[in-house]
Structures are given as C-alpha cells and as structure tokens.
Amino acid sequence: MTAWGAWLGRGARGGEEYFLGRRDLPWAIVLLSVVATETSTLTFLSIPGIAYGGSLAFLQIAAGYVLGRIAVARWLLPAYHEGRLRTAYELLEARFGPETRRFTSALFMVTRLLADSVRLFATAIPLTLVTGWPLIASVLVIGAVTFIYTFIGGIRAVVWVDASQMLLYVAGGLIALVVLGQAAPGGWPDILGRAAEAGKLTLIDPALDFGRPYTLWAGLLGGAFLSMGSHGADQLIVQRLLACRDLAASRRALIGSGFAVLLQFALFLFVGLGLWAWYDGATFARSDEIFARFIVEALPAGVRGLLVAGVFAAAMSTLSSSINALSSTTAYDFWAAAHPGADEGRILRAGRAAAAAWTLLLVAAAIGFIPLSEESTAVEVSLGIASLVYGGLLGAFALARFSRRATSGSVRAGIAIGIASVTGVWVFARAAVAWPWFVLIGAAVTVGVGLVAARLGARR
C-alpha cells in the first residue's frame, strides 16, 4: 500500500494538484475514501465492543448520518463548487473575512489533532498484542509507514489507497462473521437466538432521554447534526468532495457514503454479537480490546494475518487523510494567505513541510494519550471530542449561508460561546446529556449568539 500510494501521486507539480488531485477523482472512489476516512480503526475495533456490551441501537446514529449528508448535499456543496474553493474555510472568508477563516481553520486543526490521536492510539493496541512491542514503538511504526505515501502522493494517493483499504478491512469483518458463525454450535441462528433473549437485538429505542446516547431521537437528530458538522464543516471530508469532477459527483459520493456507513456499522455490530456469544458475555477491562484479542488469540494463521492487515488498513486510511487535510489547511489558510504572491510550486513545498510537522504532532499526541476509561470506547471518546467543536463550525456555516446580519465579530463570538457551552455540558452534565446531542446544542448556541451579537452591534 505504501509503495502503491507513493507511485499514484508521483510527479505532483503544484499545491492544487497535490491537495485536490486536479479535481477529477471518480465519485465512487471518493465515496469509498469518505467511508474509510470517517470510520477507520474505531469502527473495526470499537463498534463490535458497543454491541458486545449493549445492542444494535447504535444504528440509529447511522440513520441520522444519512439525513445529515442529504442536508449538506442540498445546502453546502453548491457553495463549495461555485467558488472552486480549496478548503472549506474559504467559504467563511468570502462572507466574514480572513480572520474568521483562520479562526475556524485553527479550530479544525486542534480538533483533528485530538480526535485522530485517539484513533492512532487505539490502532497501536492490536499491533502491541501481535508483536509484543511497546505501545510507543507501535505508534511510531504506524505513523512512519503512513507518512511515506501521504507525503509523496498527496490526495490522489490517499483517496485511492483509502478505497482499497476499506475493501480490505470490510473483507476482514465478513471473514470474522463466518468464523464466529462456524464456531457456534447452531451457527448464526443460535447466536441471534441467544442475543434476542438477552435483548441485544434492540434496534429502535423511542425513549426521550437526553442522557442515553443510543435512542431514536439522539440518533436521528443528534446523528444528523453530527454528520452535517463532520461532512459539511470539516476539511477532512470536504477536501475529498472538492476533488470530485462536479457538484453532481460530489453529491453522489456524499449521500452514497451515508448508506455505505450504515451497512458497515451493521456488519461490525453483528461481529460484536458473535464475540459476545464466543466469550459467553465475559467482562473485559476495555471493550476496544475484545475484537483485537479474538483476532490474535482465536483465529488460525493466515486468517489472523488478514484481519490484522484490516486493522492497519483502517488505521492508515484515517491517519493519511488527517495528515493531508491538516497540511492543506496549513498551506492555504495560513501560509498562502501570508504569501499572496506564492505560486503553486511553493504552496506544494509548504504543504509537504506541514505534512511532516503534523505527522510528528499526531504521533506525539497519541503517545501522550491517557488510556481510555472502562466506561467509554475509543469511538465514543473520538466522536465526543469532535462533537465539542463541530457545533460551532456548523453554526458558522449556517450563519454564512442564511444570515445577512451576521458579522465576522458576531460569528466568532457565537463559535466561542457555542464551544464553551458544549464543553461545559461535557464536563458538568455528561450524565444528563449524551454526546450525540453536542453538535445540535453547539450549533444552536452559535447561531443564536451570532444573531444576537450582530443585532446589538448594529444598534450601536
């Protein structure tokens, strides 16, 4: 994968070719890349743990993801393509000026650094189990291998390798389903029968309880707003959509990815049910380790190797995407803005230097990451971190698209108070308000404060 990715992106001569792939990437490949980027190792390892300790109710979140993508395709994608933008935050500069663009771009950078360091940490766990290496060595190896093809190949390499890596780890999940079914005395009918008796096949929970993350309302509303934030205001995904050939292709890639993610979540949740039957509901210190332990302890050679390869394919897909997106925002939102006369060649060199710096920061953050608590899986921690900021970013884009009164100052005030509000909820009321509601709350506060601040400013 590393060699192929480096070969795919060879010969890039400018920043736009390196970061946007000449804007001619096939939508089907972009669709697979979007799925691989947003799910990664946390899907492979953590989602089975959610079903192991709970039920299939997580699929309600995935249903909300589809609704959120439809909204982004309808309201935000046209604006991105009309201006032939290079980063998501250029749209905010056109409406509110360069200060807002840099402010939101910096928020994206901090969020991606924190959330993706969690992902990198989670991926190092199975490598440590397989090799016996120290956790630090595992993080360093994953970071170094991914950096090579990302640095050389740019977005074209990242997208094509993402697509192939997704097919690899989905194949690993399907193989796990087969192995688990064969191990049960009565096959999958026996597993599902036992799961039904234990209440683990629950799909819809209509309870209106803001403290529970996997209810119908948290799934449809919270999941939709989370998806709007992650796929409409996050350069990690927007960069891929900008690399499609036209608006119609971007819409197909975005909406299609929602249905693909729904199926993928279902696959790994059923893996979790199979693991629950295999271990007879035994208790584990960390639910993220259950599938990893099954791979290295229970599978035969060959199959074990393929599943381990799937783990690392999932890890590399997200890490490479994060490095490339972070370097693109650094190059365009900060470096190029400070050097208005720079040509595409100089932007390319600045972007590659930024890629090296961000790789080091991601690896360092992963090494310094405090081990997850027993109450939360890595996927919940990562989504929770991202949700703290997504509401503020989404609210800013809503003000840019639908408010004539909002100003640069009012938008930045709205973002700051919106993020502070959600952070306060996370710190002081986490038991009463679950993480799927964070983006909705943050977006509502950001829009409300932005409109009020703009009105007060106009009166002065």
PyMOL commands that set and color helices and strands:
alter all, ss='L'
color gray80, all
select helices_A, chain A and resi 2-8+15-23+27-53+59-75+77-82+90-96+98-131+135-183+187-197+216-232+235-242+247-278+289-298+303-338+344-367+378-402+408-428+435-459
alter helices_A, ss='H'
color red, helices_A
deselect
rebuild
show_as cartoon
